[in-house]
Amino acid sequence: MLKLKQYEAWFITGSQHLYGEETLKQVKAHSKKIAAVLSQSRQIPVKVKFKALLATPDEIVQFMRQANNSDKCIGLIAWMHTFSPAKMWINGLKILNKPMLHFHTQFNRDIPWSEIDMDFMNLNQSAHGGREFGFINSRMGVNRKVVVGHWQDEEPIAQIGIWTRVAAAWKDMQGMKVARFGDNMREVAVTEGNKVSAQIQFGYSVNGYGLGGLAKKVKAVSDKAIDQLVQSYHEEYELAKSLRKDGKKHNALREAARIEIGLRTFLEEGDFTAFTDTFENLHGLPQLPGLAVQRLMADGYGFGAEGDWKTAALVRSMKVMGAGLPGGNSFMEDYTYHFYPTRMRVLGAHMLEICPSIAAGKPSCEIHPLGIGGKADPVRLVFDSPAGPGLNASVVDMGNRFRLLVNTVDAVEPEERLPRLPVARVLWDAHPNLKTAAAAWILAGGAHHTCYSQSLTAEYLEDFAEIAGIEYVLIDKDTKLRQFKNELRWNEMYYRS
């Protein structure tokens, strides 16, 4: 479901005809070599294709139209090998609607001290050619990522790799369809928002569907299909004794399989890549989808509980960004705190719907009472998540703008076993500490739902906010509450100006 190699980042080079055809031939040859190295890098998951040497205003405009209309192109990597007068770029940049990365590099790594002459200087003008290009982008307010460094060094290649993953997620978000089964959890504020504004800003659409349509798909599932899926459950998970073929709750496992197949069919037929549900709207379903949601998330679907469509879309996008990387991405919620004075921590979980992509080891498939929703006991996967760096991200609707809030964390091993807690969970240390992180999150209006990631760093989310043109707020090891409050105040002035 998540195949990033289908996408292309188009490498373009700026120059001009002032230097003569022989110089332009060298510029083109150098550009092709750099693009080939980037495309072959394991850190860049998409194809990088050299597409054009642009040296006139008309060439630039025509190329931008081509890029805009390409379904494969997720964005442009622009390099100024020589000086490229920036007025040439104005009309092309005015119409560009794809993300752009400015790669401020040069072909040679070192100055050839004993050989350098004016021919070399005329050819290798990236140092000031890139500044000319940078000016016009800043003058026009063009959002872009700037990466500085030699094209053979790992650090800039890694930065480009991050950007290509984010650009692929942005491409996936354009036209993304989010199915909302039932409505919002009643009287909850933060999971609501303006769906029209979201579609204008992000490109995805959110529409509601009655439970009757889903229930019809679930009811139509054949016993043979259920048998096959139940067999997969036996092979993939540690199945609780009561759920096995001779167990008292085996029928509940079959109902969970029926729900998964029906839900998957509905999503596939409607070309949805994200969805929500709510335990307050379950008419026609025997149990709240738990196992089904977990497995669909593991396959790349975005999900938000209680009607949270913004988080569902974000989970999907972060799964695209992290495709093929170690770790995983999951719907998450700060559930309860450990306020022990010397090691304050957060226990993250949800009623049922945590993605097994973040599981440590083989999950256990169990059945337990839910306590809310008034339906039969739901089947779910139970597991702990491994220790290591991670983050929580949340998109909130602030009325006049969308805000992307990120808190970096360190997941830790549970201090003790949790034998009576029948949900998947993560224990983490919030940066810079729980008191500051929680206060900052609350001051920023962060949602109680997040996407928890073990595969992405904050740089991915910052790149995403830049491409989307939304506010980005980071809580990390360097956060100090007084400065953070001022940042929120300054942002408020910026977005209301």
C-alpha positions as CSV (number, residue, x, y, z in Angstrom):
1,M,0.0,0.0,0.0
2,L,3.0,2.3,0.6
3,K,5.3,2.2,-2.4
4,L,7.5,5.3,-2.6
5,K,9.5,4.2,-5.6
6,Q,6.5,5.0,-7.8
7,Y,7.4,8.7,-7.2
8,E,10.0,11.0,-8.7
9,A,11.8,14.1,-7.5
10,W,12.9,16.2,-10.5
11,F,16.4,17.6,-10.4
12,I,16.7,21.0,-12.2
13,T,19.7,23.2,-12.6
14,G,19.8,27.0,-13.1
15,S,22.2,28.7,-15.4
16,Q,22.3,31.2,-18.3
17,H,23.7,31.5,-21.8
18,L,26.2,34.1,-20.8
19,Y,29.0,31.5,-20.4
20,G,28.7,29.8,-23.8
21,E,27.6,26.3,-24.9
22,E,30.7,24.5,-23.7
23,T,30.1,25.6,-20.2
24,L,26.4,24.7,-20.3
25,K,27.4,21.2,-21.5
26,Q,29.6,20.8,-18.4
27,V,26.8,22.1,-16.2
28,K,24.4,19.5,-17.6
29,A,26.9,16.7,-17.3
30,H,27.6,17.6,-13.6
31,S,23.9,17.8,-12.9
32,K,23.2,14.4,-14.4
33,K,26.0,12.9,-12.2
34,I,24.6,14.5,-9.0
35,A,21.1,13.4,-9.7
36,A,22.3,9.8,-10.4
37,V,24.1,9.7,-7.1
38,L,21.1,10.9,-5.2
39,S,18.8,8.5,-7.0
40,Q,21.1,5.6,-6.0
41,S,21.3,6.6,-2.4
42,R,19.6,4.2,0.1
43,Q,18.6,7.3,2.1
44,I,16.4,8.6,-0.7
45,P,13.3,6.3,-1.3
46,V,12.1,7.9,-4.5
47,K,13.7,8.2,-7.9
48,V,15.7,11.4,-8.5
49,K,15.7,12.3,-12.2
50,F,17.6,15.0,-13.9
51,K,15.0,16.8,-15.9
52,A,16.3,20.2,-17.2
53,L,19.0,22.8,-17.4
54,L,17.0,26.0,-17.3
55,A,18.6,29.1,-18.7
56,T,15.7,31.4,-20.0
57,P,12.4,32.7,-18.5
58,D,10.4,30.8,-21.1
59,E,12.1,27.5,-20.4
60,I,11.4,27.9,-16.7
61,V,7.7,28.6,-17.2
62,Q,7.2,25.7,-19.5
63,F,9.1,23.4,-17.2
64,M,7.0,24.5,-14.2
65,R,3.8,23.7,-16.1
66,Q,5.2,20.3,-16.9
67,A,6.1,19.6,-13.3
68,N,2.6,20.8,-12.1
69,N,0.9,18.4,-14.5
70,S,3.0,15.3,-13.8
71,D,1.4,12.7,-11.6
72,K,4.8,11.1,-10.8
73,C,6.6,14.3,-9.8
74,I,6.4,15.0,-6.1
75,G,8.6,18.0,-6.1
76,L,11.7,19.8,-7.5
77,I,15.3,19.7,-6.3
78,A,16.8,23.0,-7.6
79,W,20.6,23.6,-7.9
80,M,22.2,26.8,-9.2
81,H,25.5,25.6,-10.8
82,T,26.4,29.0,-12.2
83,F,24.8,32.4,-11.6
84,S,21.2,32.3,-12.8
85,P,19.6,35.8,-12.8
86,A,16.6,35.5,-10.5
87,K,14.2,37.6,-12.5
88,M,14.2,34.7,-15.0
89,W,12.5,32.6,-12.3
90,I,9.7,34.9,-11.3
91,N,6.9,33.8,-13.6
92,G,7.8,30.1,-13.2
93,L,7.9,30.3,-9.4
94,K,4.5,32.1,-9.5
95,I,2.8,29.1,-11.0
96,L,4.7,26.3,-9.3
97,N,2.4,24.2,-7.1
98,K,4.8,21.4,-6.2
99,P,7.1,21.4,-3.2
100,M,10.7,22.5,-3.8
101,L,14.1,21.9,-2.2
102,H,17.0,24.2,-2.8
103,F,20.2,22.2,-2.8
104,H,23.0,24.7,-2.2
105,T,25.9,22.6,-3.3
106,Q,28.7,22.7,-5.8
107,F,30.2,20.0,-8.0
108,N,33.8,20.2,-6.7
109,R,34.2,19.6,-3.0
110,D,37.6,21.3,-2.5
111,I,39.2,24.4,-4.0
112,P,41.9,23.2,-6.5
113,W,44.5,25.5,-5.0
114,S,47.2,25.2,-7.6
115,E,45.0,25.0,-10.7
116,I,42.1,27.4,-10.0
117,D,41.7,30.0,-12.8
118,M,38.9,32.2,-14.1
119,D,37.5,29.4,-16.3
120,F,37.0,27.4,-13.1
121,M,35.5,30.4,-11.4
122,N,33.0,31.1,-14.2
123,L,31.8,27.5,-14.2
124,N,31.6,26.9,-10.5
125,Q,29.5,29.8,-9.1
126,S,27.1,28.0,-6.8
127,A,28.2,30.0,-3.8
128,H,26.7,33.2,-5.1
129,G,24.3,31.7,-7.7
130,G,22.4,30.0,-4.9
131,R,22.1,33.3,-3.0
132,E,20.5,35.0,-6.0
133,F,18.0,32.1,-6.2
134,G,17.4,32.3,-2.5
135,F,16.6,36.0,-2.7
136,I,13.9,35.7,-5.3
137,N,12.3,32.8,-3.4
138,S,12.3,34.8,-0.1
139,R,11.1,37.9,-1.9
140,M,8.2,36.0,-3.4
141,G,7.4,34.1,-0.1
142,V,8.0,30.7,-1.7
143,N,8.1,27.9,1.0
144,R,11.0,25.6,0.4
145,K,13.6,23.5,2.2
146,V,17.3,24.6,1.9
147,V,20.0,22.0,2.2
148,V,23.6,23.0,2.3
149,G,26.6,20.7,1.8
150,H,28.5,18.7,-0.8
151,W,26.5,16.2,-2.8
152,Q,28.6,13.3,-1.9
153,D,28.4,13.8,1.9
154,E,25.9,11.8,3.9
155,E,24.4,14.6,6.0
156,P,22.8,16.6,3.1
157,I,21.8,13.4,1.3
158,A,20.0,12.3,4.5
159,Q,18.2,15.7,4.6
160,I,17.1,15.4,1.0
161,G,15.9,11.9,1.8
162,I,13.7,13.2,4.6
163,W,12.3,15.9,2.3
164,T,11.5,13.4,-0.4
165,R,9.6,11.2,2.1
166,V,7.6,14.3,3.2
167,A,7.0,15.4,-0.4
168,A,5.7,11.9,-1.1
169,A,3.3,12.1,1.8
170,W,2.1,15.5,0.6
171,K,1.5,14.0,-2.8
172,D,-0.5,11.2,-1.2
173,M,-2.5,13.7,0.8
174,Q,-3.7,15.5,-2.3
175,G,-7.0,13.8,-3.0
176,M,-6.8,11.6,0.2
177,K,-10.2,10.4,1.2
178,V,-11.1,10.1,4.9
179,A,-14.2,8.0,5.7
180,R,-16.0,9.0,8.9
181,F,-18.2,6.3,10.4
182,G,-20.6,8.0,12.7
183,D,-20.0,11.5,13.9
184,N,-17.7,13.2,16.4
185,M,-17.7,12.0,20.0
186,R,-20.5,14.2,21.5
187,E,-19.5,17.5,23.0
188,V,-15.8,17.1,22.3
189,A,-14.1,20.2,20.8
190,V,-10.6,19.4,19.6
191,T,-11.5,16.5,17.3
192,E,-14.0,18.9,15.5
193,G,-12.8,21.5,13.0
194,N,-13.5,23.0,9.6
195,K,-13.4,20.3,7.0
196,V,-13.6,22.7,4.1
197,S,-10.7,24.7,5.4
198,A,-8.7,21.5,5.9
199,Q,-9.4,20.4,2.3
200,I,-8.3,23.8,1.0
201,Q,-5.1,23.7,3.2
202,F,-4.1,20.1,2.9
203,G,-5.9,18.6,-0.1
204,Y,-7.8,15.7,1.6
205,S,-11.6,15.4,1.9
206,V,-13.6,14.2,4.9
207,N,-17.1,12.7,4.5
208,G,-19.4,10.9,6.8
209,Y,-21.0,7.5,6.2
210,G,-23.7,5.8,8.1
211,L,-23.1,2.6,10.0
212,G,-25.7,0.9,7.8
213,G,-23.5,0.9,4.7
214,L,-20.6,-0.6,6.7
215,A,-22.8,-3.1,8.5
216,K,-24.0,-4.3,5.1
217,K,-20.5,-5.0,4.0
218,V,-19.7,-6.8,7.3
219,K,-22.8,-8.9,7.0
220,A,-22.0,-10.0,3.5
221,V,-18.6,-11.5,4.4
222,S,-18.4,-15.3,3.7
223,D,-17.6,-18.0,6.2
224,K,-14.7,-19.1,4.0
225,A,-13.1,-15.6,4.1
226,I,-13.5,-15.6,7.9
227,D,-11.9,-19.0,8.2
228,Q,-8.8,-17.8,6.2
229,L,-8.4,-14.7,8.2
230,V,-8.8,-16.4,11.5
231,Q,-6.1,-18.8,10.5
232,S,-3.8,-15.8,9.9
233,Y,-4.6,-14.6,13.4
234,H,-3.4,-18.0,14.7
235,E,-0.2,-17.7,12.8
236,E,0.6,-14.0,13.5
237,Y,-0.3,-13.6,17.2
238,E,-0.2,-15.2,20.5
239,L,-3.9,-16.1,20.7
240,A,-5.6,-16.2,24.0
241,K,-6.9,-19.6,25.0
242,S,-10.5,-18.4,25.0
243,L,-10.2,-17.2,21.4
244,R,-8.9,-20.5,19.9
245,K,-11.0,-22.8,17.9
246,D,-12.2,-24.7,20.9
247,G,-12.4,-21.7,23.2
248,K,-15.5,-20.1,24.7
249,K,-14.9,-16.8,22.9
250,H,-13.9,-18.1,19.5
251,N,-17.1,-16.7,17.9
252,A,-16.0,-13.2,19.1
253,L,-12.7,-13.7,17.1
254,R,-14.8,-14.7,14.1
255,E,-16.9,-11.5,14.5
256,A,-13.7,-9.5,14.7
257,A,-12.5,-11.1,11.4
258,R,-15.9,-10.4,9.8
259,I,-15.6,-6.7,10.8
260,E,-12.1,-6.5,9.5
261,I,-13.0,-7.9,6.1
262,G,-16.1,-5.8,5.8
263,L,-14.3,-2.6,6.8
264,R,-11.4,-3.3,4.5
265,T,-13.8,-3.9,1.6
266,F,-15.6,-0.7,2.3
267,L,-12.4,1.3,2.4
268,E,-10.9,-0.4,-0.7
269,E,-14.1,0.1,-2.8
270,G,-14.3,3.7,-1.8
271,D,-10.5,4.4,-2.4
272,F,-10.2,5.6,1.2
273,T,-6.8,5.7,2.9
274,A,-7.9,6.9,6.3
275,F,-11.0,6.5,8.5
276,T,-12.5,7.2,11.9
277,D,-15.2,5.6,14.1
278,T,-16.7,6.3,17.5
279,F,-18.0,4.0,20.2
280,E,-21.1,6.2,20.4
281,N,-22.2,5.1,16.9
282,L,-22.1,1.3,16.6
283,H,-25.5,0.4,15.3
284,G,-25.2,-2.8,13.2
285,L,-21.8,-3.8,14.6
286,P,-21.6,-6.4,17.4
287,Q,-18.4,-5.0,18.8
288,L,-16.3,-1.9,18.5
289,P,-13.6,-2.5,15.8
290,G,-10.3,-3.0,17.7
291,L,-8.3,-5.8,16.0
292,A,-9.6,-4.6,12.6
293,V,-8.4,-1.0,13.2
294,Q,-5.0,-2.2,14.4
295,R,-4.4,-4.4,11.4
296,L,-5.6,-1.8,8.9
297,M,-3.2,0.8,10.5
298,A,-0.4,-1.8,10.2
299,D,-1.2,-2.0,6.5
300,G,-0.8,1.8,6.1
301,Y,-4.3,3.2,6.8
302,G,-4.7,6.3,8.9
303,F,-7.1,6.2,11.8
304,G,-8.6,8.5,14.4
305,A,-10.9,7.4,17.2
306,E,-14.1,9.3,18.2
307,G,-14.4,10.9,14.8
308,D,-11.0,12.5,14.9
309,W,-10.4,13.1,11.2
310,K,-7.4,15.4,11.5
311,T,-5.5,12.7,13.4
312,A,-6.6,10.0,10.9
313,A,-5.2,12.1,8.0
314,L,-2.0,12.8,9.9
315,V,-1.4,9.1,10.8
316,R,-1.7,8.2,7.2
317,S,0.7,10.9,6.1
318,M,3.3,9.9,8.8
319,K,2.9,6.3,7.7
320,V,3.8,7.3,4.1
321,M,6.8,9.3,5.4
322,G,8.0,6.3,7.4
323,A,7.4,3.6,4.8
324,G,10.3,1.1,4.9
325,L,12.0,2.8,7.9
326,P,12.6,0.9,11.2
327,G,10.0,1.7,13.9
328,G,6.4,2.5,13.2
329,N,3.6,5.1,13.5
330,S,0.4,4.8,15.4
331,F,-2.7,6.6,16.6
332,M,-2.0,7.4,20.3
333,E,-3.3,9.2,23.4
334,D,-1.6,10.4,26.6
335,Y,-3.7,8.2,28.9
336,T,-2.3,8.6,32.4
337,Y,0.8,9.9,34.2
338,H,3.4,8.5,36.5
339,F,4.1,11.5,38.8
340,Y,6.8,9.9,40.8
341,P,9.0,12.9,41.8
342,T,12.3,11.7,40.2
343,R,11.0,10.1,37.1
344,M,7.7,11.5,35.8
345,R,6.5,9.6,32.8
346,V,3.5,9.2,30.5
347,L,1.7,6.0,29.8
348,G,0.3,6.3,26.2
349,A,-2.5,4.0,25.1
350,H,-6.0,3.9,23.8
351,M,-9.1,1.8,24.4
352,L,-8.2,-0.6,21.6
353,E,-6.6,1.1,18.6
354,I,-2.8,1.1,18.8
355,C,-0.9,0.0,15.7
356,P,1.2,-3.2,16.0
357,S,3.9,-1.5,13.9
358,I,5.2,-0.2,17.2
359,A,5.0,-3.5,19.0
360,A,8.0,-5.0,20.8
361,G,7.8,-8.7,19.8
362,K,4.8,-10.8,18.9
363,P,1.5,-9.2,20.0
364,S,-1.0,-11.1,22.1
365,C,-4.6,-11.3,20.7
366,E,-7.0,-11.1,23.6
367,I,-10.6,-10.3,24.5
368,H,-11.8,-8.2,27.4
369,P,-14.7,-6.0,28.4
370,L,-14.5,-2.4,27.2
371,G,-16.8,-0.8,29.8
372,I,-18.2,1.8,27.4
373,G,-20.2,1.6,24.2
374,G,-22.7,-1.0,25.3
375,K,-21.6,-3.7,22.9
376,A,-20.0,-7.1,23.1
377,D,-16.5,-7.5,24.4
378,P,-14.1,-6.5,21.6
379,V,-11.0,-8.4,20.5
380,R,-7.7,-6.5,20.4
381,L,-3.9,-6.8,20.2
382,V,-2.1,-6.3,23.5
383,F,1.6,-5.4,23.5
384,D,4.3,-3.2,24.9
385,S,6.4,-0.9,22.7
386,P,10.2,-0.9,22.7
387,A,12.4,1.7,24.2
388,G,14.0,4.4,22.1
389,P,13.5,7.9,20.7
390,G,10.1,8.9,19.4
391,L,7.7,11.8,19.1
392,N,4.0,12.7,19.3
393,A,2.5,15.0,16.7
394,S,-0.9,16.6,16.6
395,V,-2.8,18.9,14.1
396,V,-5.2,21.3,15.7
397,D,-7.6,23.8,14.1
398,M,-7.0,27.2,15.7
399,G,-9.7,28.9,13.8
400,N,-7.6,31.2,11.6
401,R,-5.0,28.5,10.9
402,F,-3.9,25.0,11.5
403,R,-1.2,24.3,14.0
404,L,1.1,21.3,13.9
405,L,2.4,20.5,17.4
406,V,5.3,18.1,18.1
407,N,6.8,16.8,21.3
408,T,9.9,14.6,21.2
409,V,10.1,11.8,23.7
410,D,12.2,8.8,24.8
411,A,10.2,5.6,25.2
412,V,11.3,3.4,28.1
413,E,10.7,-0.1,29.2
414,P,7.8,-0.4,31.7
415,E,9.0,-0.3,35.2
416,E,6.8,-3.2,36.2
417,R,4.5,-5.7,34.4
418,L,0.9,-4.6,33.6
419,P,-0.9,-7.9,33.8
420,R,-4.4,-6.3,34.2
421,L,-4.2,-3.6,31.6
422,P,-5.6,-5.2,28.4
423,V,-4.4,-2.6,25.8
424,A,-1.4,-1.9,23.8
425,R,0.8,0.8,25.4
426,V,3.9,2.9,25.4
427,L,5.7,4.4,28.4
428,W,7.8,7.5,27.7
429,D,9.8,10.4,29.1
430,A,8.5,13.6,27.6
431,H,11.1,16.3,26.6
432,P,12.4,18.3,28.3
433,N,10.4,16.9,31.2
434,L,6.8,16.0,31.9
435,K,5.9,19.2,33.7
436,T,7.2,21.5,31.0
437,A,6.0,19.3,28.1
438,A,2.5,19.0,29.5
439,A,2.2,22.7,30.3
440,A,3.5,23.7,26.8
441,W,1.2,21.2,25.1
442,I,-1.8,22.6,26.9
443,L,-0.8,26.2,26.3
444,A,-0.5,25.4,22.6
445,G,-4.0,23.8,22.5
446,G,-2.6,20.4,21.5
447,A,-5.2,17.6,21.1
448,H,-5.4,14.6,23.4
449,H,-5.0,12.4,20.3
450,T,-1.7,12.2,18.5
451,C,0.3,10.2,16.0
452,Y,3.2,8.5,17.9
453,S,6.2,7.8,15.8
454,Q,9.3,5.7,16.3
455,S,10.5,6.0,12.7
456,L,10.4,9.8,12.2
457,T,12.3,12.8,13.7
458,A,11.0,16.3,14.2
459,E,12.6,17.4,10.9
460,Y,10.0,15.4,9.0
461,L,7.2,17.2,10.6
462,E,8.9,20.6,10.2
463,D,9.3,19.9,6.5
464,F,5.6,18.9,6.3
465,A,4.5,22.1,8.0
466,E,6.6,24.1,5.6
467,I,5.1,22.4,2.5
468,A,1.6,22.7,3.9
469,G,2.1,26.3,4.8
470,I,0.9,25.8,8.4
471,E,2.2,26.8,11.8
472,Y,4.8,24.5,13.4
473,V,5.4,24.4,17.1
474,L,8.1,22.1,18.7
475,I,8.5,21.0,22.3
476,D,11.9,19.3,22.7
477,K,14.9,19.1,25.0
478,D,15.6,22.8,24.6
479,T,12.1,24.1,25.4
480,K,11.8,26.6,28.2
481,L,8.3,27.6,29.1
482,R,8.8,31.4,29.2
483,Q,10.3,31.4,25.7
484,F,7.6,28.9,24.5
485,K,4.9,31.3,25.7
486,N,6.5,34.1,23.8
487,E,6.8,32.0,20.7
488,L,3.0,31.3,20.8
489,R,2.4,35.1,21.2
490,W,4.6,36.0,18.3
491,N,3.0,33.3,16.1
492,E,-0.5,34.7,17.0
493,M,0.6,38.2,15.8
494,Y,2.1,36.7,12.6
495,Y,-1.0,34.7,11.7
496,R,-3.4,37.6,12.5
497,S,-1.5,40.2,10.6
